[in-house]
Every structure is written in structure tokens, then in C-alpha cells.
Amino acid sequence: MKKLSSIFGLLAIILTNVMCAVVGYNYATMLCGIKHMGFSAPANTAFLLAIPYLIGVVMCIVIALVLRKKGK
């Protein structure tokens, strides 16, 4: 169980890094689109993409903690 707990902890870290990359890329794309292509939505809407990633990170952390408790 402890090994599986470590895997879910690592998965949470990877998801966090992927979330930062995706949100950062989409934020920059929105800024460029607003400036040059006439997008009407504010650039802050790119942060809405973080919500599914945050849900996944929280789920991974909870699963890792539960598995770690079961392993003891």
C-alpha cells in the first residue's frame, strides 16, 4: 500500500506541473489574442482550466493519504 501511496503522491506533483504549464500557455495565448486578434474574453478566463486539474490533485492527495494510513 505504501508503494501505491507514493505513486499517487507523485501523480499529484506531476498534475500540478502540467496544470501550471497548460494554464500559463493558455494565458499567454489569450493575451496575444486580445492584443492582436480581437478576442473579447479577458485573459483571466485561462485560469478556469485549472479547476479540473485541482480536483485531480486533491483526489490524488486524498487517495495517497488513505492508502498510507491503510499501509500502517
N, C-alpha and C positions, 0 to 999 in steps of 0.2 A: 504493500500500500504506500510505503514511503517513496518508492521509485515513481509510482503513478502521481503522487502528490507533487514531486519535483517536476515532472513533465508538465503538469497543469500550471505550476508556477512559472516555468519557462515560457509556456504558451502565452501567459498573461503579459510577460515582458515583451515578447515578440509582437503581440497585438498592439501594445502601447506604441511601439516604434513604428509599426505600419500605419497606425492611426495618425501619428504626427506627420508622417510623410504624405499621406493622402490629403489630409486637411491643409497642409502647407502648400502642396501643389495646386489644389483647387482654389485656395485663397489667392495665390499669385495669378492664376488663370482668370479669376473673377476681376481682379484689379486691372489686368491688362484688357479684358473685355469691356470693362466700364470705360476705360480711358480711350480705347481705340475703336471698339466695335459697337458702342452704344448700348451695352447691357443696362437694364433698368433695375435689376435687383441689387441690393447692397452686398458688398464683399463679405460681410459677416454671415451671410447665409451658408457659406462654406463650412462654418463651424457646426451646422446641423448634421453634417456627415460624421461627426464624432460620436453621436448618440449610439448608433448600433455597436461601434467599437467599444464604447464604455460599458455597455450592457454585457458584451462578451468578456471584457476584462474582469468585471465584477463577478460574473458567473464562474470564470476560471479560478479566481481567488477563493471564492466560497467552496468550490469543489476541492481545491487543494487543501484548504483548512480542514474540511470534513474528512478527507482521506488521511491527512496527517494525524488527526485525533483517533481515527479507527486503527491506524498502524501502531499506536502506542499500547 
